[in-house]
Amino acid sequence: MYGQEKITLNLNAVDLAKVDYLAEQGFYSSRSDFIRTAIRNQLREHEAIVSDEALSNLVQWEKHGERVKSIGGIGVISLSRRQLEDLAAQGSKLKIFIVGTLAVGKDVTVDLLEQVLDSARIYGVVKGTQEVTDYFRSIKEN
């Protein structure tokens, strides 16, 4: 597993006091426990939107044609140099849609990604070399 990401959250004094009171009363072990539970409950409520099936339907729906391959889903998805080189040899492009973590091989170069990548929508984290993570960050900002 790739660990946890940290977020900063601003709450007004009354809401924070309510969270503290619930934790003090034993409903939650801490503020963090309350927030994690609240997030899990909201994700469960919206499961139909953020499920593997819904996302795979989105990935399939976005296919442009035979020369564009799509990968996507929820969780950790790995992308190797060999996969990208195979796509390049076929003259194919790659669309990526991920909710979770994209783990890019340490031997993958930005030049290879630029050659093969059609588009990428990554809701989560990209793990790879600094150049690769910077590249994905730059295309997200455009």
Secondary structure, 3 states (H helix, E strand, C coil): CCCCCCCCCCCCHHHHHHHHHHHHCCCCCCHHHHHHHHHHHHHHHCCCCCCHHHHHHHHHHCCCCCCEEEEEEEEEEEECHHHHHHHHHHCCEEEEEEEEEEEECCCCCHHHHHHHEEEEEEEEEEECCHHHHHHHHHHHHC
